[in-house]
Amino acid sequence: MAITVIAKLKTKPGSEAQFEAAARKMIEAMRAAEPGALQYVLHRGQKDKANEFVYYEVYSDQAAFDVHGKTDHMKAFGGAIGTLLDGRPQVDILEEVTRK
């Protein structure tokens, strides 16, 4: 059963470009190395919420999601963005119930 993750992160003012650069690097590595990641989309807030980022992620199953969290590129990403964040990320993990 597919696993969906919605992760919301807020960066400190002025850190948006650094965060985006680190995110793009990680996403490129993830797409090349994680066939179980079916969708991995980063969104950015508009106007007064330009420092808010939202990931929409879909994994083929729990095992694929578990692999994602243990990869070197995720560890490097966590290290790169730690000082850029304004608070802890909000992460919601969802199980798919039905699909059209």
C-alpha positions as CSV (number, residue, x, y, z in Angstrom):
1,M,0.0,0.0,0.0
2,A,1.3,3.4,-1.0
3,I,2.6,5.9,1.7
4,T,2.1,9.6,1.2
5,V,4.1,12.2,3.1
6,I,3.2,15.9,3.4
7,A,6.1,17.8,5.1
8,K,5.9,21.5,5.8
9,L,9.1,23.4,6.5
10,K,9.6,27.1,7.3
11,T,12.9,28.8,6.7
12,K,14.4,31.7,8.5
13,P,14.0,35.0,6.6
14,G,16.7,35.3,3.9
15,S,17.5,31.5,3.9
16,E,15.0,30.6,1.1
17,A,17.6,30.5,-1.7
18,Q,20.0,28.3,0.3
19,F,17.2,25.9,1.2
20,E,16.0,25.7,-2.4
21,A,19.5,24.9,-3.6
22,A,20.0,22.2,-1.0
23,A,16.5,20.8,-1.8
24,R,17.2,20.7,-5.5
25,K,20.5,18.8,-5.0
26,M,18.8,16.3,-2.7
27,I,15.9,15.8,-5.0
28,E,18.2,15.1,-8.0
29,A,20.0,12.5,-6.0
30,M,16.8,11.0,-4.7
31,R,15.3,10.6,-8.2
32,A,18.4,8.8,-9.5
33,A,18.6,6.4,-6.5
34,E,15.1,5.7,-5.2
35,P,12.8,3.9,-7.6
36,G,10.2,3.4,-4.8
37,A,9.7,7.2,-4.6
38,L,6.8,7.6,-7.0
39,Q,6.3,11.3,-6.6
40,Y,8.5,13.9,-4.8
41,V,7.3,17.5,-5.4
42,L,8.5,20.6,-3.6
43,H,6.2,23.6,-3.3
44,R,6.9,27.1,-2.1
45,G,4.5,29.6,-0.6
46,Q,3.6,32.7,-2.5
47,K,4.1,36.4,-1.5
48,D,4.1,36.7,2.3
49,K,4.7,32.9,2.8
50,A,7.7,32.7,0.5
51,N,9.7,31.1,3.3
52,E,7.3,28.2,3.7
53,F,8.0,25.0,1.7
54,V,5.8,21.9,1.4
55,Y,6.9,18.5,0.1
56,Y,4.4,16.1,-1.4
57,E,5.9,12.7,-1.5
58,V,4.4,9.3,-2.5
59,Y,6.3,6.0,-2.0
60,S,5.3,2.6,-3.4
61,D,5.2,1.1,0.1
62,Q,6.5,1.4,3.7
63,A,9.9,-0.2,2.7
64,A,10.5,2.5,0.1
65,F,9.7,5.2,2.6
66,D,12.0,3.6,5.1
67,V,14.9,3.5,2.6
68,H,14.4,7.2,1.8
69,G,15.1,8.3,5.3
70,K,18.3,6.3,5.6
71,T,20.0,7.4,2.4
72,D,23.2,9.5,2.3
73,H,21.5,12.2,0.3
74,M,18.8,12.7,3.0
75,K,21.5,12.7,5.7
76,A,23.4,15.4,3.8
77,F,20.3,17.4,3.2
78,G,19.4,17.4,6.9
79,G,22.9,18.6,7.7
80,A,22.7,21.3,5.0
81,I,19.3,22.8,6.1
82,G,19.5,22.4,9.9
83,T,20.5,26.0,10.5
84,L,18.2,27.4,7.8
85,L,15.0,26.3,9.4
86,D,12.7,28.4,11.6
87,G,11.4,25.6,13.9
88,R,10.8,21.9,13.4
89,P,9.3,20.5,10.3
90,Q,5.6,19.4,10.4
91,V,5.4,15.9,8.9
92,D,2.2,14.0,8.2
93,I,2.5,10.4,7.1
94,L,-0.6,9.0,5.4
95,E,-1.7,5.5,4.3
96,E,-3.5,5.3,1.0
97,V,-7.1,4.1,1.5
98,T,-8.4,4.1,-2.1
99,R,-7.4,5.2,-5.5
100,K,-9.5,6.0,-8.6
